[in-house]
Amino acid sequence: DEVTIADRFRENGYATGIVGKWHLGLGDDYHPLRRGFEDFVGFLNNTYVDTYFDFRFEHKGEMRSYENSDYLTDVISREAIEFVQQHQDEPFFLHIAHYAPHRPLSAPQDLVDKYLAKGLHSDTAHVYAMVEIMDRGIGELLEELENLGIAENTIVLFASDNGPDSLIEPRSNKPYRGTKY
């Protein structure tokens, strides 16, 4: 019986969409399309993500598999940009819920190698590569808002729900003593 921000925006004439992860309950009553969102492209729980290169999305009511060709973070960014393009002439609320940086740690090897060459531990190099890809996608979204001429009339908020666990002590490349894996 909770009212979501998407419920409020939708009641006030906004197009509402979510792209990415939905971790706010399973079952029909908790599906994002029943929680104020008109559009949902993403996944309901982490069992849909084997790696960032092998995952399944619910895509506008149908399941779609992505294997070995698309990177999860890039797909989320592309879908967010597509939502903005479709709704550029009306008020919209878009919630982008990136999965990165989250286990399983994976990223294109060329980006991981860039950070390994700086002497970073493999896990840290993967996280940095994952954040770089997410940052690039957010930049592309902000650029699209500019290109569409709606940036000045759009509020963008950034928040994080958790981020990665700490396996490596900052700046030391030594295993973190507080966690066993």
N, C-alpha and C positions, 0 to 999 in steps of 0.2 A: 504493500500500500504506500510505499515511498514514492514521492514525486521526484523525477530526475530533471536536470537542467534541460535535457532534450525535450521532455514533456512540456516544460514552460516555453521554450523557444517555438516548438511546434504549435502550441495553443495560440501563439502570437504571430502566426503566419510565416514562420521561417521554414525553409527546407532543412531537414536534419539528416545528418549522415555520420556514420562511424566507419573508420577504416583501421584495421589492425586487430589487436587482441581484445577480447571481451572476457573479463574474469570477474564478472559481477553476478554470478549465479548460473546454474544449468537448469534445464527444463523449460517447457514452453512459456511459463509465466515470467521467466527471467531473460528471455531472448531479447536482444537489443531492439528488434522490431516491435516488441510489446512494451518497451521502456522509453518510448518517445522518438525513436529513430525511424525514419522512413526508408533509409538506405543503409545496408550493412554489407561490407566486404571485409571478411576477416575470418578469425577462428575463435571458437568458444573456449577451448582449453589447450594446454600445451601438448596433448597427445596428437594434435594435428601437425606438430612441428618435429620432424625427425632430425633435420638439419636445416640451415638457412637456404639450402639448395634443394631440399626435398620436403615439401609441405603441402597441406591442403587448406583451401579457403572456401568458406561459404561465400558465393559470389552472387548476390542478388537472388537468393533463394535456392541456388544450385551449388553442389559441391564441385570444386575444380581442383585438380591436382597439378602441382608444379614440380617438375623433376629435372634436375641437372641443367636447366637453361636460365631460370630466373633466380635472382637473389631476393629473399624475403623482404628486406628493407627497401630495395628498389621497387618491388611490386606495391608495397604500401604507399610509397611516395608517388608513384604513377597514378594509382587509384585516387589518391587525395587530389592530385592536380586535375584529374578527369572530373571529379565531383565539383570542384570549383568552376571549371569550364562550363559544366552543364547548368550551374546555378548562378552564374555571374550576373544575371539580370534581375535577381530577386534576393531578398535577405536570406542568408543561410547560416547554419551552425554546423560546423564540421569538427568532430573529435577524431584526432589521429592518435592512435595508440600503438606506437612502435614497440616491437618486441626487443629490439637491440638496446643496449648490450645485455644479453641474457643467454644463459646456457640453452642449448649446446653452442659453445663458442665456435663460430666458423665465419670465414670471410674469404674473398678472393685471395689466392696465394700471393699475387704480386703486391697487394697492399700489406699483407702480413709480413712479407719479406722486407718491405720498406722499414718497418718498425723493428724487426729482428736485427737488421743491419745497424740499428742504433744501440744495440746491446740489450734490448728489452727481453724479458722472459717470454716464452711462447704465449702463455695465457694473456699477458698484458698486451703483447703485440696484436693478438686477435681482437681484444676489446678495443684498442685504439683504432684498428682498421674498421671495426663495426661502427664505431662512433663517427669516423670520417665519412662513411657511406651514408649514415643517417643525416649528418650535417649537410652533405651535398644535396640530398633529397629535400631537406627543409629549405635550403637555399634556392633550389629550383622552384619550389612552391612559392616562396616569397617573390621570386623573379616573375613568376606567372601572374601573381596578383598585380604587380607593376604593369606588366604587358597588357593585362585586361583593363587597366585603368581603375581598379577597385581597391588598390592598396591603401589609399588615403581614407577609405570608408570601411576598412576592415580592421578588427581588433584581433591580434595574435597573442595568445598566452602560451607560455612554455611551463611545463611542470614535469616532474618525474615521480614514478611510483616506487622505484627501488634501485634499479641498476644491478650491476654484477656483484657477486660475492667477492671477498678479498682472499685470494690465494697467495698473493705476493705482497710483501711489505713495500710500501711506496719508496721509490728511489734506491732500493737496495738489491732487488732481484733475489732476495732470500725468501724461502717459503715462509708463509705466515704461520706463526706458532699457535695461534688460537683456534684453528679449524683443521679438522682431519677430513681428507677425501680419499 
